[in-house]
Amino acid sequence: MKRLFAAIKIHPSPNYLDVFNAVSSSLRHERIKWVEPENMHLTLKFFGETDEKQIPAICKALEKAASESKPFTLRIANTGIFGSRYDPKVIWFGIEKQAELDNLAKNLFAELENCGWQPDRQNFVPHLTIGRIKELRDKTLFQHIISKYSTVEIQEEKVTEVTLYESILRPEGPVYVNLFSAKLK
């Protein structure tokens, strides 16, 4: 069994790192597990623990969906949270609405459904998870910091491929291993 997900790799720009560092250092007194910038990705589909025999079918679905998509540019902007203002769970950078991304995701979900994967219960909400909140001591300050960065421009990312990753969980943080990449046409 392997813990798998399909994603678009994000290559943090200097501006991305500036915004990320500003947010994370402003909240350094809080218990937040920050996602290392080198691990940044836009998850298209989280498979979880998966039998290795299913990997070829997943790769084929990725390849087919990629072949029906042309390269495009993502605009990363804005900072927000999942969960309520009073009980936030995740801090994210937003992905602006993008027809090509929606098309890629729709094609991938359809191809995966053709090989037996059930659609996710939740709608696809493109975002970059930058931190997982363990505990907040000062919610007022937290809300102030998030609102301060809520409308910031972060970076553009040229998307030319989708990747199947294995996630190996370790106490010091996950390691992502690229198992397969499919080029957009």
Steps between C-alpha positions, in 0.01 A plus 500: 500500500612852418352832611437678168378830359492668158615861492652794318844588637539864605844662477496781760619835362689757712169684554330175609778445754472862623125469560530151651781611733307814602187300587685217677731730699204721604335185638814334642355509854211274390501121461483469121660229287630690196535333161859523382514715184694229315202265558244747363245354260141538385325172579269381224407166660598342832487121472625410848625149570491329161586150382807519277313296235280805440791731411507412125128586465553830685796584275294422191218728625753779570651459154160508326383808695833677432477422128166683488644815662739763374757676721362796694596753766364495855466824692561454871353780711328564832531335841212339685390223733288186501290451810319781679652829611481365855629153425726523192667177386706587191673810361511516121616706203228528237496400135308737273219344295655348189304322222800285399551379859129422535513308170809302606340409834167405337679277246712337770197430721313349202796278405543383860129425529530287183756284681300466822586800717197657662465879464590702809204608713624859501536726199849570369618822668847587365730632773849457644501385861779696669428413864295265718387655825559293813408766757448878508573704811410842357210470253461877467862542389466195274195650327682833463802334334284294261296807400822700449607250231152414370536684168872468428633400155737206543622357169420349164588137424529354151336156506639248251444166677311310767674263738415193705676521834555257782482669840730343759409629845789564739505670842703791357255545212385320185723403210338506155633256240417561134370167364374620161455827306280564197564798272215726397464518122 
